[in-house]
Amino acid sequence: MPAEPTRPTLEEFAARPLLPGDYYTTPEGYLVFTAQYHQRRGYCCRNGCRHCPWNFRPPGPPSA
């Protein structure tokens, strides 16, 4: 398994503006990041994002 890239500092992250196609807003008003944004960011946050290009899915509840 390849090593995960080093995460940027807050200053480095803030210096990257959002680009067209990085997100969309749902009818309910939620901001949703696209796979384009996640790929530019360069690592998986392991939060189970809707458009995760790494296909990470957090484990579900334990089955009884």
N, C-alpha and C positions, 0 to 999 in steps of 0.2 A: 504494500500500500504506500503510495507516494506521500511524502511529508506535506503537511498543510502549509501554504504560504504564510509568511509573517503578516499579521494584521496591521493595517496602517494606524498611526497615532490619530488622535482626535483632530489635530491640526491638519494632517495630511488628508484625512477623510473630508473635512470641511472645505478643503481647497478644490474638491472635485464637484463642480456644479452638475445638477441634473440636466440631462440632454433629452431632446424630443424622443419619445419612445421608451424612456426609462420607467414610466409609471402611467397608470390611468386611475380615474376616480370611479368608484362603483355608484350605482343609483342611490345607495344609502349614504354616500359621502366619504367612504373609506378610500385612502390612497393605497394602491396596490402596485408594488414594484414588479417589473417584468423580468424575464430571463435575461434580456439585454442588460439591464441594470446589474443583476447579480453577477453576470459574467464579467462586466467591467470592474465590479468590486473585487472579484478575484478569489473569493473563498466562500464556503458554506457556513452560515451562522447557526445551523442546526436547530432552527425554530420551526421547520416544516412549512416554509413559505409556499404559497400557491404556485408560483412559477419557478421553483428551484431547478436550475439546470443540472444539479448534481443528484436530483431525485431523492433527496433525503426526506424520510417520513418518520416523525417521532413514533416511538412505540405506543400502541394503543393501550387501553385499560386492560389489566390482567383478566383472562377469562376464568369464569367460575368452574 
